[in-house]
């Protein structure tokens, strides 16, 4: 077993898709006026996660690459594809 490889693995690796009619991609994790929306993706849009950001158990946000920019999407708006 190679522990160094395990440490570098992304536990959320894989393809995901948007499950709601439209989901905002935000510049920072969280909802509010200070968190700028950098784009909107429609239901069925597929993407890979690049990381996770947990706001202390309240909401879980995932980091994605959105048009070459780092963005965040709320976990409840997406599902993992098999």
N, C-alpha and C positions, 0 to 999 in steps of 0.2 A: 504494500500500500504506500503510495507516495503522498505524504501529507502536504508538501509544498504545492503540488498540483491542486489538491482539494481546497487549499486556502485561496487560490486564485480563481476558482470556479464561481460563476454567477448563479446563485440558487434560483434565479428567475429567468434563466436562459431559455430561449425559445421564442416562438412567434405568438403574438397577441393580436386581438382585434377589438375595435370599438363596438360596444353593444347598445349604445343609445343613439338617438337620431343625430346628435351633434355633441362633440366634446371639446371644450376649450383646452388649449395647451398654454400653460402659464410659464412665465419667465422664472418664477420662484414657486416652491411648493406652498400651498395655502390659498384660501379664497378671501378676497377683499380688494379694496381699491388699490392698495399698495402692490398687489401682485398682478402685474401687467399680463394681459392675454396677448400671446404672440401669434396665435393662429387657432383655427378651428378645424377639426377633422370629423368626417361624417361616418355614420354607421358602416361597419364592414372594413374600414381602413385598417390595414395590417402593418405592424411594426415590431421591432425587437426592443426590449428594455436595455438600458445601459447602466441602471442602478436603482437604488431604493432610497427614499427619504421618508422617515416615519416621524410624524409630528406628535410625539409622545402619546400614542395610542388613540388620539382623536380621529385622525384621518391618516391613511397611508397613501403616499404619492410615489409614483415611479418616474424615474428619469429616463428620457428618451432623446434621440437625436431628431430634431425637427428642422428640416431644410438647412442642415449644417449648423444649427444652433441648439444648445442645450435647452430642453423644455421639460415640463412636469405635467403628468396626467394623473387624475384621481383613480385609485385602484377600483372603486366600485363601477367605473365606466367601461371597464375592459374585461376580457376573458382570455385565458390561455388556450391556444389551439393545440390539439394533439399531434 
